[in-house]
Amino acid sequence: MTKVDAASVLAMRNAIVQQNASLQKAAGLAPGGAAKSDFAGALKGALNEVNELQAKSSAATDAYERGDTADIASVMLAREKASLGFQATLQVRNKLLSAYKDIMSMPV
């Protein structure tokens, strides 16, 4: 069991703040908190973020398999982040398709 010290708590806090900032950027929120009006740009940014997470996950997995790193926890964390990002993207896609089908089936 590892001991928790101030430095590790601050490191975790900084990681959370950084992740929050990247999620806000991917969601298309401006620094003031107002949403962008460009939906396509926000969607493209989110897809790029998911792609980055998957690339980092793949790199971490490859490094572990080569023996460059022994930190299995960081590898698994990177893989879970990539998986969650992909699943969220998949759900957004499903909702968009459902909304498109609903709109197309509406009588004119």
C-alpha positions in Angstrom: 0.0 0.0 0.0 1.4 3.4 -0.9 1.5 6.4 1.3 -0.3 9.6 0.2 1.8 12.7 0.5 1.2 16.3 -0.4 3.1 16.0 -3.7 1.1 13.1 -5.0 -2.2 14.8 -4.0 -1.1 17.9 -5.9 -0.1 15.8 -8.9 -3.5 14.1 -8.9 -5.2 17.5 -8.6 -3.2 18.9 -11.5 -4.1 15.9 -13.6 -7.8 16.3 -12.9 -7.6 20.0 -13.7 -5.8 19.3 -17.0 -8.4 16.6 -17.9 -11.2 19.0 -17.1 -9.7 21.6 -19.3 -9.3 19.2 -22.2 -12.9 17.9 -21.7 -14.2 21.5 -21.8 -12.1 22.1 -25.0 -13.5 19.0 -26.6 -17.1 20.0 -25.6 -16.6 23.3 -27.4 -16.8 25.5 -24.3 -15.0 28.8 -24.6 -12.9 29.9 -21.6 -15.8 32.1 -20.4 -18.0 29.0 -20.4 -20.1 29.9 -23.4 -20.7 27.2 -26.0 -19.3 27.6 -29.5 -21.9 28.0 -32.2 -19.9 25.7 -34.6 -21.2 22.2 -34.0 -19.1 20.6 -36.7 -15.9 22.1 -35.2 -16.8 20.9 -31.7 -17.5 17.4 -33.0 -14.3 17.4 -35.0 -12.4 18.5 -31.8 -13.9 15.7 -29.8 -13.1 13.1 -32.4 -9.5 14.4 -32.5 -9.3 14.2 -28.7 -10.5 10.5 -28.8 -8.0 9.8 -31.5 -5.2 11.2 -29.3 -6.3 9.1 -26.4 -6.3 6.0 -28.5 -2.8 6.8 -29.8 -1.5 7.4 -26.3 -3.1 4.1 -25.2 -1.5 2.3 -28.1 1.9 3.9 -27.4 1.7 3.0 -23.7 0.7 -0.6 -24.4 3.6 -0.9 -26.9 6.1 0.5 -24.4 4.9 -1.9 -21.8 5.2 -4.9 -24.1 8.7 -3.9 -25.1 9.7 -3.6 -21.5 10.3 0.2 -21.6 8.0 0.7 -18.7 6.9 -1.4 -15.8 4.0 0.8 -14.7 1.0 -1.4 -15.6 -1.4 1.0 -13.8 -0.6 3.9 -16.2 -1.0 1.6 -19.1 -4.4 0.4 -17.9 -5.5 3.9 -17.1 -4.6 5.1 -20.6 -6.5 2.1 -22.1 -9.6 2.9 -20.0 -9.5 6.6 -21.0 -9.4 5.6 -24.6 -12.2 3.1 -24.1 -14.4 5.6 -22.3 -13.7 8.2 -25.0 -14.6 5.8 -27.7 -17.8 4.6 -25.9 -18.9 8.2 -25.4 -18.3 9.0 -29.1 -20.2 5.9 -30.1 -23.2 7.0 -27.9 -23.1 10.5 -29.4 -23.1 9.0 -32.9 -26.1 6.7 -32.0 -28.1 9.7 -30.6 -27.3 11.7 -33.8 -28.5 8.9 -36.0 -31.6 8.5 -33.9 -32.4 12.2 -34.2 -31.7 12.1 -37.9 -34.1 9.2 -38.4 -36.8 10.9 -36.3 -36.5 14.1 -38.4 -36.6 12.2 -41.6 -39.7 10.3 -40.6 -41.6 13.4 -39.7 -44.5 14.3 -42.1 -43.9 17.5 -44.0 
